[in-house]
Each structure stands twice: as structure tokens, then as C-alpha cells.
Amino acid sequence: MDGGEEQNSYTSTLTTITEGEWAGWSYYPGGDPYEDLAGPFYFRIDERGPVCAFRAEHKHMNGGLFLHGGCVMTFADFCLFVIARDALKDGHSVTATFNGEFVGTAHIGDIVECRGEVVKAGRSMVFVRGLITCKEEPVMSFSAVLKKRNRGS
């Protein structure tokens, strides 16, 4: 998810799951080929705000069968744009900076979640922080800056 539409062949449509484990959760199939490959990653808005989640599968593991750091960072990048959705309504944006601290892990079958907040939404930059958890234990804390971009730039 990149916070807006680009002029390419990828079309993202917000889709809400109606059945099964993820009923009531939403996702953006077709909007980001890499996230489609790495995910699926889901989100919903509850009384505390946005929450993102996915179930860890074998494809998400490293050689030691722990959640791969690249998967965690890809999930965090997805979460940034969900957390900042309201601040990014007016167009396209990209991740300008990303800082993360790996502090835990997850295993096959675990649900991995993320919550966060917009620290500040400026005219051209949005500052976000979040915490990824598994079984209520921290996996990664992160902060990032999203750069709002004009269409075509």
C-alpha cells in the first residue's frame, strides 16, 4: 500500500473479508505486488484505532524458523500507511525514512499485530510510530516519515 494510486497497471481495491478467520478485516489486493506476495496483511479500525495483523506462515520464516526480519519490515511498511490513512487522503506518498528495533519474534501459526499513531501530520510529511506484537509481546518498535508527493512526481 502506498497511500495513493500510481500510474501503473496495479489496481488496489479496499476489500473487506466476510467469512472465516479474518471476517470483518480489510485488505488491498492487487495494489502492491510485493505486499501481495509477502502477505496477506489485514487491518480494521476498532475502538482504539487502526490495528493490522497477519498469521505467520512458513513463507514468513527465516532459516531458523523465526519470523524473518524482512517480513517484519514489510509488514511495518504496510502498517505505516494504514496508521496514517486519514493524514494521507489527498494523494500519493512514499516512505522517506524508516527506523526499527527488532526486539522479539513470532513462529509459524502465530498472529502478528501492529498498532501505532500519527505523531504529527504536516503539509508534506507525516510522522508515524508503531509497535508490532505477537502474543502481547513486542516484536518490533518502529518510527517512520512518510513524504506526501504530487501525482506524477
PyMOL commands that set and color helices and strands:
alter all, ss='L'
color gray80, all
select helices_A, chain A and resi 33-38+58-60+69-83+85-88
alter helices_A, ss='H'
color red, helices_A
select strands_A, chain A and resi 15-16+26-27+42-46+49-55+93-102+111-121+125-134+137-148
alter strands_A, ss='S'
color yellow, strands_A
deselect
rebuild
show_as cartoon
